[in-house]
Amino acid sequence: MQLNNEMLTFIASASPVVVSNGIDLESSFINALEGLGLSTQLAHVFWLPLPMLLVLAAALVGVLVTVWLERKISASAQQRIGPEYAGALGVLQPMADGLKLLLKEDVIPARADGLLFTLGPILVLVPVILSWLIVPFGQNLLISNVGVGIFLWISLSSIQPIGLLMSGYASNNKYSLLGGLRAAAQSISYEIPLALSVLAIVMMSNSLSTVDIVEQQNVAGFLSWNVWRQPVGFLIFWICALAECERLPFDLPEAEEELVAGYQTEYAGMKFALFYLGSYINLVLSALLVSILYLGGWGFPFSVEWLATLVGQSIDSPLVQVIAASVGIVMTVLKAYLLVFLAILLRWTTPRVRIDQLLDLGWKFLLPISLVNLLFTAALKLAFPFAFGG
Amino acid sequence: MNIATSTELFCFLVLATVIVLGSLGVVLLSNIVYSAFLLGGVFMAVAGLYLLLNASFVAAAQVLVYVGAVNVLILFAIMLVNKREEMKPIQGIRLRRFLSGAVCAGLLLLLVRVVITTPWNLPGPEPIGEEATARIGEHLFTDYLLPFELASVLLLMAMIGAIVLARREVLTSDVGTGDAVTQGLIEQAQSPFLIDESST
């Protein structure tokens, strides 16, 4: 038993691994600090920044991996080799990119509005990072299980257009202004079908909390994932998520051939890096949310309880708990990165849509379809309450 | 005073300062773009106040509706008519400023008086926290159904009004050739023959 406890404390210091109510890292951490003679409140204050820093680090590492994947996959799509000298298979290339941007001169154009020019990229990045608050990697494995959950993400992502408009306006450049306006128009129009498809999921799970949404999908392994019950919603959400991330085929705000680089035209150095970082963090976040909303989040394709009883272990034993937690993290990340792979492949194989096609697709196609999907879900929920969360 | 309450007090003071200074900036700054961005900041700070009151759903809705929709719309409108023009000096601007300042100060005095004289029922009811979302839904579909529906009818009317104002009236047949108008003709030509001059 002593050994088990030590193992748990070790894992606690490595990552906030918690499954079900068996292990609670927060209370064990606080208990440990109280043992050192601190008050409960002070121990709680010490606990608070830990998961946040961990998630921030996870997001940054996720970005590095995604940038490397983007380079490698684009190279394969174009029959090149891609980066290969910086580290094995070029894994250090994203670090070199980041370092280069960090050391570059920070240029503010002479006639630009310095204050808004600096504030713009920050306003784009901060809401994206804040949204990681609600991403669960396991049952107790998220920063905060807020009741409004997924709704918080929708409202946070609506702040981003302000940052885009701000940087577009402050650059004092017509391409930047046009790019900023396009970006804001695009993210406003695609937010509506996105929110409607999320609403259909929420209706089925009777909760806004991401933890509840994942839990009701993990009743019967992969058969109970939402993607089977919401195939249309899944497609709508994925298209809208790509549009919100400004990925090709929807990267109109920074269409090189027309707008130089859109709202990023005048940016250099670290401010440009903030945009770059924001777009990749947003891509990973969107992929994570697709996997949480539709692909069962941390759930293994087969029920973990069932597997545990198969090998004759109790689900409450510490070893099973720890293994299940690790499997949960791996599953979440794996599903998310499969989707990131799909997004990268789409980027390097599809042409860009025109602005009128983009708005037609958003307002005349996705919006009615997502409304019908919502009504249909409501009807199914009334008709078959056992399968649709009645 | 423990850590939780002092943090709460500190957050409240910061948010209140941001709201007061930000709103003053919205009204007093001469650059309308700064005013619009500051308005967004003030809306965010108000959402922060809701969070302090344990009303997370209302806070998220505040951010979504006021920052994400209303403020972005205002910014859009400002940036689409981004025309620098010289303002004509207004006659008697000082008197006007004085008068409007006096009206605002009077309103402020009235509000302060109301705040001081009202016997507030303190402390208020316990916040219900996470259950609030369900409670709001219940209220919207039972005792507040009529205001809710009226508000949606009002929004629908505003939307139809905007479409009617923005749409160009189009005749059903081409004035020159007499051909029936098809969708292709409208899109391809933007021909002046098709535009009904009488209605504009």
Contacts between the chains, C-beta under 8 A, distances in Angstrom:
chain1	res1	chain2	res2	distance
A	41	B	2	5.9
A	41	B	3	4.6
A	41	B	4	6.9
A	42	B	3	7.1
A	44	B	3	8.0
A	45	B	3	6.2
A	116	B	33	7.8
A	116	B	37	7.0
A	146	B	56	6.1
A	147	B	56	6.4
A	147	B	57	7.5
A	147	B	129	7.1
A	147	B	130	3.3
A	147	B	132	7.8
A	147	B	133	6.4
A	148	B	56	5.0
A	148	B	57	5.2
A	148	B	60	5.0
A	148	B	133	6.6
A	151	B	57	7.2
A	151	B	60	5.1
A	151	B	64	7.9
A	152	B	56	7.6
A	152	B	60	5.2
A	154	B	60	7.9
A	154	B	64	6.4
A	155	B	60	4.3
A	155	B	61	7.1
A	155	B	63	4.3
A	155	B	64	3.8
A	155	B	68	6.6
A	156	B	63	7.0
A	158	B	63	6.8
A	158	B	64	5.3
A	158	B	67	6.6
A	158	B	68	2.5
A	158	B	69	7.2
A	158	B	72	7.7
A	159	B	44	7.8
A	159	B	63	6.7
A	159	B	67	5.7
A	159	B	68	6.5
A	161	B	68	7.3
A	161	B	72	5.1
A	162	B	37	7.3
A	162	B	40	5.5
A	162	B	67	6.8
A	162	B	71	6.6
A	162	B	72	6.2
A	162	B	75	6.8
A	165	B	72	7.1
A	165	B	75	5.0
A	165	B	76	7.4
A	165	B	79	6.6
A	166	B	37	6.4
A	168	B	79	7.8
A	169	B	33	6.3
A	169	B	79	6.0
A	169	B	82	7.9
A	177	B	79	6.7
A	177	B	82	7.2
A	180	B	79	7.7
A	181	B	76	7.1
A	181	B	79	6.2
A	181	B	80	7.3
A	184	B	72	6.1
A	184	B	75	7.6
A	184	B	76	6.7
A	185	B	76	7.8
A	188	B	68	7.9
A	188	B	69	7.8
A	188	B	72	6.4
A	191	B	68	7.5
A	208	B	133	6.4
